[in-house]
Amino acid sequence: MFGKLFNRKELEKKIEVLQTRINELESGNKLLSTRLSKQEMRTKKAVSDKQEADLALKKAEKEIEKLELTLENLKEQKQKQKQKTDELTFKRSVTLTNAQSSDLLFQIGSLRSRDEDLVTVYLRPNESVADLNEFDIELDQDVKYLQDVKYLMQRIESPTGMALFYDVKRMGMVPLIVTPPFPISESGWKLDCVFDTTQLQELLTQNRVFCILLAHAGETFIGIINREAVIDYKFVRSSVKEKHTKGGWSQRRFERLRDEDIKHHAEKARGVFEALVDEYKNELKMVVASGEHNLIKEIIYGNYGYRYPFPLLIRSIDPKAKIEKHNIDKIRVSAWSARWYNIVSV
C-alpha cells in the first residue's frame, strides 16, 4: 500500500516536471513564432524595399543619361561659342589720360548715321548686358555679331563698370569698350543715329576731389587730388625686409619678421591716412585705393572698419605711376585715366 502511495507521488512529481517543461516549451514556441513572424515581415519589407530601390535606380540611370546628354550638348554649344568668339578679339587695349579720353569721346559723339543703328551701352559695376531690359529682344535677333561682343565684355573685370559704343552695320567704327576711372552711375542702352556720350562726358569732366592711396609694403603714397592738380600729399616710408626665397625654418622666421615690418608700416600709414582724410573730409567725394590688397585693408579699415561717409573704390592704377616725389603729378594723371578696348574680327 505504501509502495503504491510513493509511486503515485513520484508520478505526480514527474507529471509536474513534465508540465513545467511543456509550459517552457510552449512559451519558447510562442517566442520563436513571434520572432519568425517579425522575420517574415522584415523579409517582405526587404523585398519591397529592393523593388523600390530597383525602380529608383532605373529612374536615376535614365536621369543620368539625360544629364549626360544635356552636358554633352552644353559642351558642344560652348565649343561652338568659343569657335565663334575666337573670331573676335581685343586688337589692343590702351590707357588714355583724361584729356585724351575726352578728345576721343568728342569724336565718338560727333559721328552720325542715317539710320538708328548706333548702339550705346552703359553698365554699372557688377552688372552685365543680360541685366538690361529688352536689349536681347530688340537686337540679338538681327545682330548675331553682338553676342560675341557681349562675351568679350564679360571678360573685362572693372570695378567702375563700362561703356560700349557699337555700330550695328560695322561700317563707321569698330566696337569700343571703355572702363572709366570712376563708377558709372546708371545702366542703360540706346539705339539711335548718334552715340550717347553724355554720362561718360560728365564723369570725365567732373572736377571732384578725392583721396588716392597707393599702398605698397615699405612705401605708401597718400594724396588729395582733383582733375587739375595734387592738392596735398604724404609719403610713408618704413623698413620692410625683401621677400625671402630660401626654404626651411630660416624662411619662416624671415617671413614672420617681414609680416611684423608690414604691420608696423600699415599702422604708420593708417595714422597719416586718417589725419589727411579728416583734414579734407568736407571736400572729399571718394577714396580711391590701389596696390597691395591686404595692405590697403590694414590701412583703410584698421580695427574699426571704414568709417567715412564717402565711397571707397579699390581699383588698379597704372603700375608705371611709381611713388616718387618728382612724379606725383603722374599719379594724378593715372588716377584720372580710362582704359579703352578696341574689338576686331580676326
Secondary structure, 3 states (H helix, E strand, C coil): CHHHHHHHHHHHHHHHHHHHHHHHHHHHHHHHHHHHHHHHHHHHHHHHHHHHHHHHHHHHHHHHHHHHHHHHHHHHHHHHHHHHHCCEEEEEEEEECHHHHHHHHHHHHHCCCCCCCEEEEEECCCCCHHHCCCHHHHHHCCCCHHHHHHHHHHCCCCCCCEEEEEECCCCCCCCEEEECCCCCCCCEEEEECCCCCHHHHHHHHCCCCEEEEEEECCEEEEEEECCCCEEEEEEEECCCCCCCCCCHHHHHHHHHHHHHHHHHHHHHHHHHHHHHHHHHCCCCCEEEEEECHHHHHHHHCCCCCCCCCCCEEECCCCCCCCCCHHHHHHHHHHHCCEEEEEEEEC
